[in-house]
């Protein structure tokens, strides 16, 4: 065995003895559901479970109410916001 091979073997053996291994497969703690917050936030933003006429002035409803009416000064055309519907809505 050459000198570089002996050094490599010694380093490999030293690493085996000095670095403790940690087994993470048997963790008892529960991992939190990291997707629940974005889904709940998105539902609050859209207010999908509310009747379109009974939505609070928050989220997407608030954004539309602030942006409308849109008025074209040149032609006098006005666009008013009446509400939005996404898919089939239902009330719980």
DSSP file (Angstrom, degrees, kcal/mol; ACC not computed):
  #  RESIDUE AA STRUCTURE BP1 BP2  ACC     N-H-->O    O-->H-N    N-H-->O    O-->H-N    TCO  KAPPA ALPHA  PHI   PSI    X-CA   Y-CA   Z-CA
    1    1 A X              0   0    0      0, 0.0     2,-0.0     0, 0.0     0, 0.0   0.000 360.0 360.0 360.0 134.5    0.0    0.0    0.0
    2    2 A X     >  -     0   0    0      1,-0.1     4,-1.9     4,-0.0     5,-0.2  -0.236 360.0-102.7 -79.0 173.0    1.3    3.4   -1.0
    3    3 A X  H  > S+     0   0    0      1,-0.2     4,-2.0     2,-0.2     5,-0.1   0.884 120.2  49.8 -64.7 -41.1    1.6    6.4    1.4
    4    4 A X  H  > S+     0   0    0      1,-0.2     4,-2.1     2,-0.2    -1,-0.2   0.849 109.3  52.2 -68.9 -33.1   -1.5    8.2    0.0
    5    5 A X  H  > S+     0   0    0      2,-0.2     4,-2.3     1,-0.2    -1,-0.2   0.899 108.8  50.2 -68.5 -39.4   -3.6    5.0    0.3
    6    6 A X  H  X S+     0   0    0     -4,-1.9     4,-2.5     2,-0.2    -2,-0.2   0.904 110.8  49.3 -64.0 -40.8   -2.6    4.6    3.9
    7    7 A X  H  X S+     0   0    0     -4,-2.0     4,-2.5     2,-0.2    -1,-0.2   0.910 110.9  50.1 -64.7 -41.6   -3.6    8.2    4.7
    8    8 A X  H  X S+     0   0    0     -4,-2.1     4,-2.1     2,-0.2    -2,-0.2   0.904 112.0  47.5 -63.4 -41.6   -6.9    7.7    2.9
    9    9 A X  H  X S+     0   0    0     -4,-2.3     4,-2.4     2,-0.2    -2,-0.2   0.903 112.1  49.9 -66.3 -41.7   -7.6    4.6    5.0
   10   10 A X  H  X S+     0   0    0     -4,-2.5     4,-2.4     2,-0.2    -2,-0.2   0.908 111.4  48.3 -64.0 -42.1   -6.7    6.3    8.2
   11   11 A X  H  X S+     0   0    0     -4,-2.5     4,-2.3     2,-0.2    -1,-0.2   0.903 111.4  50.6 -64.7 -40.2   -8.9    9.3    7.5
   12   12 A X  H  X S+     0   0    0     -4,-2.1     4,-1.7     2,-0.2    -2,-0.2   0.916 112.2  46.4 -64.3 -43.8  -11.8    7.0    6.6
   13   13 A X  H  X S+     0   0    0     -4,-2.4     4,-1.5     1,-0.2    -1,-0.2   0.883 111.2  52.7 -66.0 -38.6  -11.4    5.0    9.9
   14   14 A X  H  X S+     0   0    0     -4,-2.4     4,-2.0     1,-0.2     5,-0.2   0.902 107.5  51.8 -64.8 -41.1  -11.1    8.2   11.9
   15   15 A X  H  X S+     0   0    0     -4,-2.3     4,-1.9     1,-0.2    -1,-0.2   0.884 106.5  54.2 -62.3 -39.2  -14.3    9.5   10.4
   16   16 A X  H  < S+     0   0    0     -4,-1.7    -1,-0.2     1,-0.2    -2,-0.2   0.860 115.0  39.5 -63.7 -35.3  -16.2    6.3   11.3
   17   17 A X  H  < S+     0   0    0     -4,-1.5    -1,-0.2     1,-0.1    -2,-0.2   0.764 118.8  43.7 -88.3 -25.4  -15.1    6.6   14.9
   18   18 A X  H  < S+     0   0    0     -4,-2.0     2,-0.8    -5,-0.1    -2,-0.2   0.763  98.7  70.6 -95.7 -25.3  -15.5   10.4   15.5
   19   19 A X  S  < S-     0   0    0     -4,-1.9     2,-0.2    -5,-0.2    -1,-0.1  -0.813  72.3-148.3 -98.3 110.8  -18.8   11.2   13.8
   20   20 A X        -     0   0    0     -2,-0.8     2,-0.4     1,-0.0    -3,-0.1  -0.503  14.1-132.4 -74.0 144.1  -21.8    9.8   15.7
   21   21 A X        -     0   0    0     -2,-0.2     2,-0.5     2,-0.0    -1,-0.0  -0.775  13.3-151.4 -97.5 141.9  -24.8    8.8   13.5
   22   22 A X        -     0   0    0     -2,-0.4     2,-0.8     2,-0.0    -2,-0.0  -0.953   6.1-144.6-116.1 126.6  -28.2   10.0   14.4
   23   23 A X        +     0   0    0     -2,-0.5     3,-0.3     1,-0.1    -2,-0.0  -0.808  21.0 173.7 -92.8 112.6  -31.3    7.9   13.5
   24   24 A X    >   +     0   0    0     -2,-0.8     3,-0.9     1,-0.2    -1,-0.1   0.394  59.7  89.0 -96.5   1.9  -34.2   10.2   12.6
   25   25 A X  T 3  S+     0   0    0      1,-0.3    -1,-0.2     0, 0.0    -2,-0.0   0.738  84.0  54.2 -72.6 -21.9  -36.5    7.5   11.4
   26   26 A X  T 3  S+     0   0    0     -3,-0.3     2,-0.3     2,-0.0    -1,-0.3  -0.173  72.8 152.5-107.2  40.3  -37.9    6.9   14.9
   27   27 A X    <   -     0   0    0     -3,-0.9    -3,-0.1     1,-0.1     0, 0.0  -0.525  29.0-164.8 -72.9 133.4  -39.0   10.4   15.7
   28   28 A X        +     0   0    0     -2,-0.3    -1,-0.1     2,-0.1     2,-0.0   0.744  58.9  94.2 -89.2 -26.7  -42.0   10.6   18.1
   29   29 A X  S    S-     0   0    0      1,-0.1     2,-0.3     0, 0.0    -2,-0.0  -0.335  77.0-118.3 -71.8 150.6  -43.0   14.2   17.5
   30   30 A X        -     0   0    0     -2,-0.0     2,-0.5     1,-0.0    -1,-0.1  -0.671  18.7-128.2 -88.8 140.5  -45.7   15.0   15.0
   31   31 A X        -     0   0    0     -2,-0.3    -1,-0.0     1,-0.1     3,-0.0  -0.758  31.4-118.2 -85.8 128.6  -44.9   17.1   12.0
   32   32 A X        -     0   0    0     -2,-0.5     2,-1.1     1,-0.1     3,-0.1  -0.267  28.1-102.1 -67.2 154.2  -47.4   20.0   11.7
   33   33 A X    >   -     0   0    0      1,-0.2     3,-0.7     2,-0.1     4,-0.5  -0.654  38.9-175.0 -76.9 101.5  -49.6   20.2    8.6
   34   34 A X  T 3> S+     0   0    0     -2,-1.1     4,-0.5     1,-0.2    -1,-0.2   0.617  76.4  57.5 -77.9 -12.6  -47.7   23.0    6.7
   35   35 A X  H 3> S+     0   0    0      1,-0.1     4,-1.8     2,-0.1    -1,-0.2   0.632  86.3  77.0 -91.6 -13.8  -50.3   23.2    4.0
   36   36 A X  H <> S+     0   0    0     -3,-0.7     4,-2.6     1,-0.2     5,-0.2   0.896  90.9  54.0 -66.2 -38.7  -53.3   24.0    6.2
   37   37 A X  H  > S+     0   0    0     -4,-0.5     4,-2.6     1,-0.2     5,-0.2   0.949 109.7  45.0 -63.7 -49.5  -52.4   27.6    6.7
   38   38 A X  H  X S+     0   0    0     -4,-0.5     4,-2.3     1,-0.2    -1,-0.2   0.901 115.1  49.1 -62.1 -37.4  -52.1   28.5    3.0
   39   39 A X  H  X S+     0   0    0     -4,-1.8     4,-2.2     2,-0.2    -1,-0.2   0.928 113.2  46.0 -66.4 -43.9  -55.3   26.7    2.2
   40   40 A X  H  X S+     0   0    0     -4,-2.6     4,-2.2     1,-0.2    -2,-0.2   0.897 112.9  50.7 -64.8 -39.9  -57.2   28.4    5.0
   41   41 A X  H  X S+     0   0    0     -4,-2.6     4,-2.2    -5,-0.2    -1,-0.2   0.903 110.2  49.7 -63.5 -42.0  -55.8   31.8    4.0
   42   42 A X  H  X S+     0   0    0     -4,-2.3     4,-2.2    -5,-0.2     5,-0.2   0.886 109.8  51.1 -65.1 -39.8  -56.8   31.2    0.4
   43   43 A X  H  X>S+     0   0    0     -4,-2.2     4,-2.6     2,-0.2     5,-0.7   0.902 110.7  48.3 -65.2 -40.7  -60.4   30.3    1.5
   44   44 A X  H  <5S+     0   0    0     -4,-2.2    -2,-0.2     2,-0.2    -1,-0.2   0.885 110.8  52.6 -64.7 -37.8  -60.6   33.5    3.6
   45   45 A X  H  <5S+     0   0    0     -4,-2.2    15,-2.4     1,-0.2    16,-0.5   0.906 119.8  32.4 -64.5 -42.9  -59.3   35.5    0.7
   46   46 A X  H  <5S-     0   0    0     -4,-2.2    -2,-0.2    13,-0.2    -1,-0.2   0.765  88.9-148.5 -86.2 -26.4  -62.0   34.1   -1.7
   47   47 A X  T ><5 +     0   0    0     -4,-2.6     3,-1.3    -5,-0.2    -3,-0.1   0.929  31.5 166.6  54.3  50.0  -64.8   33.7    0.8
   48   48 A X  T 3 < +     0   0    0     -5,-0.7    42,-0.6     1,-0.3    -1,-0.1   0.765  64.8  59.4 -67.1 -26.4  -66.0   30.7   -1.3
   49   49 A X  T 3  S+     0   0    0     -6,-0.2    43,-0.6    40,-0.1     2,-0.4   0.301  93.2  83.7 -89.8  11.5  -68.4   29.4    1.5
   50   50 A X  S <  S-     0   0    0     -3,-1.3     5,-0.1    41,-0.1     2,-0.1  -0.866  89.4-102.6-113.3 148.9  -70.4   32.6    1.6
   51   51 A X    >   -     0   0    0     -2,-0.4     3,-2.0     1,-0.1     4,-0.2  -0.435  36.9-118.5 -61.5 139.1  -73.3   33.7   -0.6
   52   52 A X  G >  S+     0   0    0      1,-0.3     3,-0.6     2,-0.2    32,-0.2   0.796 114.0  49.2 -54.7 -30.7  -72.0   36.3   -3.2
   53   53 A X  G 3  S+     0   0    0      1,-0.2    -1,-0.3    30,-0.1    -2,-0.1   0.585 110.2  51.5 -84.9  -9.1  -74.3   39.0   -1.8
   54   54 A X  G <  S+     0   0    0     -3,-2.0    -1,-0.2     2,-0.0    -2,-0.2   0.139  78.0 130.4-114.0  19.0  -73.3   38.3    1.8
   55   55 A X    <   -     0   0    0     -3,-0.6     2,-0.1    -4,-0.2    -8,-0.0  -0.440  57.1-118.6 -75.2 147.7  -69.5   38.5    1.6
   56   56 A X        -     0   0    0     -2,-0.1     2,-1.9     1,-0.1     5,-0.1  -0.375  32.6-100.6 -77.2 162.8  -67.5   40.7    4.0
   57   57 A X  S    S+     0   0    0      4,-0.1     2,-0.3    -2,-0.1    -1,-0.1  -0.418  88.6 100.7 -84.9  62.4  -65.4   43.6    2.7
   58   58 A X  S >> S+     0   0    0     -2,-1.9     3,-1.0   -14,-0.1     4,-0.7  -0.929  71.0   0.1-138.5 162.6  -62.1   41.6    2.9
   59   59 A X  H 3> S-     0   0    0     -2,-0.3     4,-1.9     1,-0.2   -13,-0.2  -0.296 127.3  -6.9  64.7-136.4  -59.9   39.7    0.5
   60   60 A X  H 3> S+     0   0    0    -15,-2.4     4,-2.4     1,-0.2    -1,-0.2   0.849 134.8  58.3 -64.3 -36.1  -60.8   39.6   -3.2
   61   61 A X  H <> S+     0   0    0     -3,-1.0     4,-2.4   -16,-0.5    -1,-0.2   0.925 107.2  47.7 -59.2 -45.2  -64.2   41.3   -2.4
   62   62 A X  H  X S+     0   0    0     -4,-0.7     4,-2.1     2,-0.2    -2,-0.2   0.894 109.4  53.2 -63.4 -41.4  -62.4   44.3   -1.0
   63   63 A X  H  X S+     0   0    0     -4,-1.9     4,-1.6     1,-0.2    -1,-0.2   0.913 111.6  45.5 -61.9 -43.0  -60.0   44.5   -3.9
   64   64 A X  H  X S+     0   0    0     -4,-2.4     4,-1.7     1,-0.2    -2,-0.2   0.913 111.2  52.2 -67.6 -41.6  -62.9   44.6   -6.4
   65   65 A X  H  < S+     0   0    0     -4,-2.4    -1,-0.2     1,-0.2    -2,-0.2   0.867 112.0  46.5 -63.3 -35.0  -64.9   47.1   -4.4
   66   66 A X  H  < S+     0   0    0     -4,-2.1    -1,-0.2     1,-0.2    -2,-0.2   0.827 112.9  49.2 -75.1 -31.3  -61.9   49.4   -4.3
   67   67 A X  H  < S+     0   0    0     -4,-1.6     2,-0.3    -5,-0.2    -2,-0.2   0.750  97.8 112.2 -81.2 -24.7  -61.1   49.1   -8.0
   68   68 A X     <  +     0   0    0     -4,-1.7    12,-0.1    -5,-0.1     2,-0.1  -0.716  41.5  49.5-105.5 155.3  -64.7   49.8   -9.2
   69   69 A X        -     0   0    0     10,-0.7     2,-0.5    -2,-0.3    11,-0.2   0.501  66.5-163.5 -79.4 152.7  -66.4   51.7  -10.7
   70   70 A X  E     -A   79   0A   0      9,-2.3     9,-2.7    -2,-0.1     2,-0.5  -0.925   8.8-168.2-104.4 125.0  -64.2   52.1  -13.8
   71   71 A X  E     -A   78   0A   0     -2,-0.5     2,-0.8     7,-0.2     7,-0.2  -0.956  17.4-149.8-122.1 128.6  -65.1   55.2  -15.8
   72   72 A X     >  -     0   0    0      5,-3.0     4,-2.6    -2,-0.5     5,-0.5  -0.862   9.3-163.4 -93.8 110.6  -63.9   56.0  -19.3
   73   73 A X  T  4 S+     0   0    0     -2,-0.8    -1,-0.2     1,-0.2     5,-0.0   0.826  84.3  56.1 -65.2 -32.6  -63.9   59.8  -19.4
   74   74 A X  T  4 S+     0   0    0      1,-0.2    -1,-0.2    -3,-0.1    -2,-0.0   0.911 124.7  19.0 -69.0 -42.8  -63.7   60.0  -23.2
   75   75 A X  T  4 S-     0   0    0      2,-0.1    -2,-0.2    -3,-0.1    -1,-0.2   0.611  97.1-124.9-104.9 -15.2  -66.8   57.9  -23.9
   76   76 A X     <  +     0   0    0     -4,-2.6     2,-0.3     1,-0.3    -3,-0.2   0.610  55.8 152.9  80.4  11.1  -68.6   58.1  -20.6
   77   77 A X        -     0   0    0     -5,-0.5    -5,-3.0    -6,-0.0     2,-0.4  -0.581  25.5-163.8 -78.0 134.9  -68.7   54.3  -20.2
   78   78 A X  E     -A   71   0A   0     -2,-0.3     2,-0.5    -7,-0.2    -7,-0.2  -0.959  10.0-159.6-121.0 138.4  -68.9   53.0  -16.7
   79   79 A X  E     -A   70   0A   0     -9,-2.7    -9,-2.3    -2,-0.4   -10,-0.7  -0.977  14.8-166.2-116.2 121.7  -68.2   49.5  -15.4
   80   80 A X        -     0   0    0     -2,-0.5     2,-0.5   -11,-0.2    -2,-0.0  -0.807  19.6-122.6-109.4 149.4  -69.7   48.7  -12.0
   81   81 A X        +     0   0    0     -2,-0.3     3,-0.1     1,-0.1   -13,-0.0  -0.776  32.0 166.9 -91.0 128.0  -68.9   45.7   -9.8
   82   82 A X        -     0   0    0     -2,-0.5     2,-0.2     1,-0.4    -1,-0.1   0.632  57.8 -72.2-111.5 -23.2  -71.8   43.5   -8.9
   83   83 A X        -     0   0    0      2,-0.0    -1,-0.4   -19,-0.0     2,-0.3  -0.823  40.5-109.3 149.6 172.0  -70.1   40.5   -7.5
   84   84 A X        -     0   0    0     -2,-0.2     2,-0.4   -32,-0.2   -23,-0.0  -0.975  16.4-164.6-135.1 151.3  -68.0   37.4   -8.4
   85   85 A X        -     0   0    0     -2,-0.3     2,-0.5     4,-0.0     3,-0.1  -1.000   1.4-166.5-134.2 135.1  -68.6   33.7   -8.5
   86   86 A X        -     0   0    0     -2,-0.4    -2,-0.0   -38,-0.1   -40,-0.0  -0.964  60.1 -46.3-122.8 112.7  -66.0   31.0   -8.8
   87   87 A X  S    S-     0   0    0     -2,-0.5     2,-0.6     2,-0.0    -1,-0.0  -0.243 108.3 -23.7  64.8-155.0  -67.3   27.6   -9.6
   88   88 A X  S    S-     0   0    0     -3,-0.1     2,-0.2     2,-0.0    -1,-0.0  -0.833  71.0-155.9 -91.9 119.6  -70.3   26.2   -7.8
   89   89 A X        +     0   0    0     -2,-0.6     2,-0.3   -40,-0.0   -40,-0.1  -0.628  14.3 177.5 -96.0 156.9  -70.8   27.9   -4.4
   90   90 A X        -     0   0    0    -42,-0.6     2,-0.4    -2,-0.2    -2,-0.0  -0.983  24.3-126.3-152.3 153.2  -72.5   26.5   -1.4
   91   91 A X              0   0    0     -2,-0.3   -41,-0.1     1,-0.1   -42,-0.1  -0.867 360.0 360.0-105.0 137.3  -73.2   27.6    2.1
   92   92 A X              0   0    0    -43,-0.6    -1,-0.1    -2,-0.4   -42,-0.1   0.451 360.0 360.0 -84.4 360.0  -72.3   25.4    5.1
